[in-house]
Amino acid sequence: MPHVSLSLVDFGYDISDYTAIDPLYGTLADFDHLISEAKKRNIRVIMDYVANHTSDQHPWFKESRSSRTSPKRDWYIWRDGRDPGQPPNNWLSWFGHSAWTLDPATNQYYYHYFYREQPDLNWRNPQVRKAMYDVMRFWLDRGVAGFRIDAVSRLFEDPNLYDDPILPGKNSYGDPNIEHKYTDNLPEVHEVLREMRHIVDQYPGDPILISEADEPNITELTRMYGNNDEIQLPMDFQIADVNRLSAPEFRRLLDEIDHNPAHGQPFYFFSNHDQPRQWDRYGDGVHNDQIAKLMAALLLTTRATPLLYYGEEIGMRTTPPQRKEDVQDPIGKIGWPEEKGRDGERTPMQWDPSRNAGFSTAAHTWLPVPPSSVEYNVAAESHDPHSILSFYKRGSCAPPKRACP
C-alpha cells in the first residue's frame, strides 16, 4: 500500500508524505475501510516502509536544502565537494552515475543511493530516528500487521567518505563497477532493526518485520534475525537468485538456511518487482510451464514462509518494452538499451482474455498487457486442470491444509 508520493519518480518509493495515502489510490478513510474489511476475512495488511530516503519534494528535504543553517540540514547527508566541480567521493547510485548531486543554492552535495530525487535520510541523527519511528507507530495504530522495510541495508554510509573499491569492467549505465563497501550493510543497521523490532513488539497481534536486503551468505542473513530481536522474515535473495535448475545448489542452500544459527524462520521467494519473472529466469524456452510448476512445488513445500509475486501462479512472463520511448521506469531510460528497466515484470495482472486482460476498462493501461494474456489468465486456467494455476491450487489446499472448494 503506497504512501502519498506527488512526483512518482520511482512509483511510490519517493515519499513526500509518510502519513497519507496517494490520491491515486484513495484516502485514509479508504485505507481504514480496507483494514477493517481485511480483518473480517482474517487477512493481515502489511505496508511497504521506505526508510532509507524521502522524495526531494518532502517538506523535510525542502527545509533541509533551504540553507546550510537549517534546523533540518543534518536530517540528510550534505557534504562539500572534494575539489571544485567534483563530488565528495566516487560513490555511485544504484540507478546509475554519481550518488551525489550538487545543490547550487548552498553549493553542497547531497547523497542519494538511488535517484537524485530520493535523498538519503541521515539515520545517525536521533531526530530522524524519532520521526521515522513515529511513522511506524502511525500505521500500527491504524491496524497494519507489520512492514516490509525497503532497502534496509542502505540506511547508513561510512562517515569518513572513503572511496568504494573499483572492480573490473563497467555496468549497464557506463559507470565503473564498484563494490558498495562503504554504503551498504554497515553494522549500525542492526541497532536500528532492534529498535524497530522493539516498536512493533509493543503492539498486539505479533506485527511482522520483513527486510529487503540482498544478503550474500548465510552469515549475513543470520545477522538479520539477530537474537530473535531484529527481523522475523528476512527476504532470502540467495534462493531467489540461483537462476538455474540445480538440485545440488538448492539442496545446499535449503539445508544451510533451514539450519541457520539464529533458528530463524526461512522466507523464500523467486520473483519480485525488481527482477525478471521466474517463468523466464528458470525456464528453458521449451518446458517453461512444467518448470513453473516445479518452482511452485519447491516454494510451497519447504519449511519456509513463501512470498508469491502476483501472476506467478498463472505463469506470467517478463515482457520488456521494445522501444525506449515506451519505457516508464527511469532505470530503463538511463541505461537503454543494455538496461531496459523493470517494466517487463510489472505489467497488469491477467484476469481473463478480454480487453486489457480484464484488468482495466481504460483505453490504455499504464504498462501494456502482454499478448500472452490471451492464453495465460485466471479465467482460462481456472477451467484447465493441467494449468499452472490449478497446480498452485492443488498444492495450497492439500492436506494438512483445508480442502479446496
C-alpha positions in Angstrom: 0.0 0.0 0.0 1.9 3.1 -1.2 2.2 6.3 0.9 1.5 9.6 -0.8 4.1 10.5 -3.4 3.5 13.5 -5.6 6.2 13.0 -8.2 6.1 9.3 -8.6 9.7 9.3 -9.9 10.2 5.8 -8.5 6.5 4.8 -8.5 5.8 5.2 -4.8 9.4 4.9 -3.4 9.9 8.7 -3.4 7.9 9.6 -0.4 6.6 13.2 0.0 4.3 12.5 3.0 4.7 9.4 5.3 1.3 9.7 6.9 -1.1 9.9 3.9 -2.3 7.9 1.0 -1.6 8.9 -2.6 -4.8 10.3 -4.1 -4.3 8.0 -7.0 -5.2 5.2 -4.6 -7.8 6.8 -2.4 -7.9 8.4 1.1 -7.0 7.5 4.6 -10.7 6.7 5.1 -10.4 4.2 2.3 -7.4 2.7 3.9 -9.2 2.3 7.3 -12.0 0.6 5.5 -9.6 -1.8 3.8 -8.0 -2.7 7.1 -11.5 -3.3 8.7 -12.7 -5.5 5.8 -9.5 -7.4 5.7 -9.7 -8.1 9.4 -13.2 -9.6 9.0 -11.7 -12.0 6.5 -8.7 -12.9 8.6 -6.3 -11.1 6.2 -3.5 -9.0 7.6 -2.3 -6.0 5.7 1.5 -5.3 5.6 2.8 -2.0 4.4 5.9 -1.0 2.5 8.1 1.1 4.8 10.5 3.3 2.8 13.1 4.1 5.4 16.3 4.9 3.5 15.2 8.0 1.7 12.4 10.5 1.0 11.3 12.4 -2.1 13.1 15.7 -2.7 9.6 17.1 -2.5 9.2 16.0 1.1 8.9 19.0 3.5 11.8 17.7 5.5 14.1 17.9 2.5 12.8 21.2 1.3 13.6 22.6 4.7 17.0 20.8 4.8 18.1 22.3 1.5 16.9 25.8 2.3 20.2 26.8 3.9 23.3 25.4 5.5 22.0 26.5 8.9 18.6 24.9 8.5 17.4 23.0 11.6 16.9 20.0 9.3 20.2 20.3 7.5 21.5 17.3 9.3 18.4 15.2 8.5 20.1 14.4 5.2 23.7 13.7 4.0 25.3 17.0 2.9 29.0 17.4 2.1 31.4 19.8 0.3 32.9 18.6 -3.0 36.3 17.0 -3.0 37.5 19.7 -5.4 35.7 22.4 -7.3 33.1 20.8 -9.5 33.8 17.3 -8.1 31.6 15.3 -5.8 32.8 14.3 -2.3 33.9 10.8 -3.4 33.4 8.1 -6.0 30.2 6.6 -4.6 27.7 5.6 -7.3 23.9 5.5 -7.3 22.4 2.0 -7.7 20.4 3.6 -10.6 23.4 4.9 -12.4 26.1 7.7 -12.2 27.2 9.6 -9.2 25.4 9.2 -5.9 26.0 12.9 -5.2 24.0 15.9 -6.6 25.1 19.5 -6.2 22.6 21.9 -4.9 23.5 25.3 -6.4 21.7 27.3 -3.7 24.0 26.1 -0.9 26.9 24.9 -3.0 27.0 21.5 -1.3 26.3 18.0 -2.5 23.6 15.7 -1.1 23.8 11.9 -1.1 21.3 9.6 -2.8 21.8 5.8 -3.0 19.0 5.8 -5.6 17.7 8.6 -7.9 18.7 12.2 -7.3 15.0 12.8 -6.4 15.4 10.4 -3.5 17.8 12.0 -1.0 19.0 9.6 1.8 18.0 10.3 5.3 20.7 10.6 8.0 19.9 7.7 10.3 22.8 8.9 12.6 20.6 11.8 13.6 18.4 10.9 16.6 15.7 13.3 15.4 15.4 11.4 12.1 15.1 8.1 14.0 12.3 9.5 16.2 10.4 10.9 13.2 10.7 7.6 11.3 9.7 5.5 14.3 6.6 7.8 14.7 5.7 6.9 11.1 5.7 3.2 12.1 3.5 4.0 15.1 1.1 6.0 12.9 0.4 3.0 10.7 0.5 0.4 13.5 -2.1 2.5 15.3 -4.3 2.2 12.2 -4.1 -1.6 12.4 -1.4 -2.6 9.9 0.2 -6.0 10.7 3.8 -5.0 10.0 6.2 -3.7 7.4 8.4 -4.7 4.6 11.4 -2.4 5.2 12.7 -1.2 1.8 16.4 -1.1 1.1 17.1 -1.7 4.8 20.8 -2.5 4.3 21.5 1.0 2.8 20.4 3.0 5.9 24.0 4.0 6.8 27.0 5.3 5.0 30.6 5.5 6.2 31.0 9.0 7.8 34.7 9.2 6.6 33.5 9.1 3.0 36.2 6.6 1.9 36.1 5.8 -1.8 34.5 2.5 -2.7 36.8 -0.1 -4.3 36.8 -0.1 -8.1 36.1 -3.5 -9.8 36.9 -4.6 -13.3 34.5 -3.6 -16.2 31.6 -1.2 -16.4 27.9 -1.6 -15.6 24.9 -1.1 -17.9 25.0 2.7 -17.2 28.5 3.0 -18.5 29.9 3.6 -15.0 32.9 1.7 -13.5 31.8 -1.3 -11.4 32.3 -0.7 -7.7 32.0 -2.6 -4.5 29.5 -0.8 -2.3 31.8 -1.3 0.7 31.1 1.9 2.4 27.4 2.4 1.6 25.8 -1.0 2.2 25.3 -3.3 5.1 27.1 -1.3 7.8 26.9 -2.7 11.3 24.8 0.2 12.6 21.9 -1.2 10.6 21.3 -3.8 13.3 20.9 -1.3 16.1 18.1 0.3 14.1 16.5 -3.0 13.4 16.5 -3.8 17.1 14.8 -0.5 17.8 12.2 -1.2 15.1 11.5 -4.6 16.5 11.0 -3.1 19.9 8.4 -0.8 18.5 6.3 -3.5 16.7 6.6 -5.8 19.7 4.6 -3.2 21.7 1.5 -3.9 19.6 -0.9 -6.8 19.7 -1.2 -9.4 17.1 2.5 -10.0 16.6 3.2 -7.5 13.8 5.9 -8.7 11.4 9.0 -7.1 10.0 10.2 -8.2 6.6 13.6 -6.9 5.4 14.6 -6.3 1.8 18.3 -6.9 2.0 20.4 -8.8 -0.5 22.5 -10.7 2.0 25.3 -12.5 0.2 25.7 -15.5 2.5 24.2 -17.4 5.5 26.3 -15.4 8.0 24.9 -12.0 6.9 21.4 -13.5 6.6 21.6 -14.9 10.1 22.6 -11.5 11.4 19.3 -10.1 10.2 17.4 -12.3 12.6 19.5 -11.0 15.5 18.9 -12.7 18.8 15.3 -13.0 17.9 15.2 -9.2 18.4 15.5 -8.0 14.8 13.8 -9.2 11.6 11.4 -12.1 11.8 11.4 -12.6 8.0 14.5 -11.5 6.0 13.9 -11.9 2.3 16.2 -14.5 1.0 17.8 -13.5 -2.3 20.1 -16.4 -2.2 17.3 -18.7 -3.0 15.6 -16.3 -5.5 18.8 -15.8 -7.5 20.1 -19.3 -8.0 18.7 -18.7 -11.5 19.4 -22.2 -12.8 17.8 -25.6 -12.2 20.4 -27.1 -9.9 19.2 -29.6 -7.4 22.6 -29.7 -5.6 22.7 -25.9 -5.3 19.1 -25.7 -4.0 19.7 -28.6 -1.6 22.8 -26.9 -0.2 21.1 -23.6 0.3 17.9 -25.0 1.7 19.8 -27.1 4.3 22.1 -24.2 5.2 19.2 -21.7 5.7 16.9 -24.2 7.4 19.6 -24.7 10.0 20.6 -21.1 10.3 22.4 -20.4 13.7 19.7 -18.0 14.8 17.0 -20.6 14.3 15.1 -18.0 12.3 12.1 -18.8 10.1 13.2 -19.2 6.4 11.4 -16.8 4.0 11.7 -17.7 0.3 10.6 -16.2 -3.0 11.5 -16.4 -6.6 10.3 -13.1 -8.1 9.6 -9.6 -7.2 9.0 -6.2 -8.8 12.8 -5.6 -9.3 13.8 -8.7 -11.2 12.6 -10.6 -14.3 9.9 -13.2 -13.6 10.9 -16.7 -12.6 9.0 -18.2 -15.6 11.8 -16.7 -17.8 14.7 -16.9 -15.4 14.3 -20.6 -14.7 12.5 -21.7 -17.9 14.4 -23.3 -20.8 12.2 -21.9 -23.5 10.5 -25.2 -24.1 9.3 -26.6 -20.8 8.6 -23.3 -19.0 5.1 -24.2 -17.8 6.4 -27.5 -16.3 9.3 -25.7 -14.7 6.9 -23.1 -13.3 5.1 -26.0 -11.5 8.4 -27.4 -10.3 9.3 -24.0 -8.8 5.9 -23.8 -7.2 6.5 -27.1 -5.5 9.9 -26.0 -4.3 8.5 -22.8 -2.9 5.4 -24.3 -1.2 6.8 -27.5 0.2 9.9 -26.2 2.1 9.8 -25.3 5.8 9.6 -21.7 5.0 7.2 -18.8 4.7 6.6 -18.4 1.0 6.3 -15.0 -0.7 4.4 -15.1 -4.0 4.6 -12.3 -6.5 1.4 -11.6 -8.4 1.0 -13.5 -11.6 3.5 -16.3 -10.8 0.5 -18.5 -10.1 -0.6 -18.2 -13.7 2.8 -18.2 -15.4 3.1 -14.5 -16.3 6.2 -13.8 -18.2 8.6 -10.8 -18.4 7.6 -8.5 -21.2 10.1 -5.7 -21.5 9.5 -2.7 -23.7 10.7 -2.9 -27.3 11.4 0.9 -27.8 13.0 3.4 -25.5 10.0 5.8 -25.9 7.8 3.1 -24.4 9.8 2.9 -21.2 8.3 4.1 -18.0 11.0 3.0 -15.5 13.7 5.7 -15.2 16.3 2.9 -14.9 15.5 1.9 -18.5 15.6 5.5 -19.7 19.1 5.9 -18.2 20.5 2.6 -19.2 18.8 1.8 -22.5 19.4 -0.5 -24.4 21.7 -2.5 -22.1 19.3 -1.9 -19.2 15.6 -1.8 -20.2 14.3 -1.3 -16.7 11.7 -3.1 -14.6 8.6 -2.5 -16.7 8.6 -6.1 -18.0 7.9 -7.7 -14.6 5.3 -5.1 -13.7 2.7 -5.5 -16.4 -1.1 -5.7 -15.4 -2.5 -8.8 -13.8 -4.1 -11.1 -16.4 -7.6 -12.0 -15.3 -9.3 -13.1 -18.5 -8.9 -12.9 -22.3 -11.0 -9.8 -22.7 -9.6 -6.3 -23.5 -6.8 -5.3 -21.2 -6.9 -8.8 -19.7 -9.9 -7.7 -17.6 -7.5 -5.5 -15.6 -8.9 -2.2 -16.6 -11.7 -0.6 -18.7 -9.4 2.3 -19.7 -8.5 2.9 -23.3 -4.8 2.2 -22.4 -3.2 0.8 -19.3 -0.1 2.4 -17.9 2.0 -0.6 -18.9 0.8 -2.7 -21.9 -0.9 -6.0 -21.4 1.3 -8.8 -22.9 -0.1 -10.8 -25.9 0.4 -13.9 -23.8 -2.5 -12.9 -21.6 -4.9 -14.5 -24.1 -3.7 -17.9 -23.0 -2.3 -17.2 -19.6 -5.1 -15.7 -17.5 -7.1 -16.6 -14.4 -10.3 -17.4 -16.2 -8.8 -19.8 -18.7 -6.5 -21.5 -16.3 -9.3 -22.0 -13.7 -11.0 -24.3 -16.2 -7.9 -26.3 -17.1 -7.0 -29.0 -14.6 -3.5 -29.1 -16.0 -2.7 -25.4 -15.8 -0.2 -23.7 -13.6 -3.0 -22.1 -11.6 -4.7 -25.4 -11.0 -1.3 -26.8 -9.8 -0.9 -24.0 -7.3 -4.5 -24.5 -6.1 -4.0 -28.2 -5.5 -0.8 -27.6 -3.7 -2.1 -24.9 -1.4 -5.2 -26.9 -0.5 -3.6 -30.3 0.0 -3.7 -31.9 3.5 -3.0 -31.0 6.2 -4.4 -27.7 4.9 -8.1 -27.3 4.2 -9.7 -28.9 1.2 -10.2 -26.8 -1.9 -13.8 -25.7 -2.7 
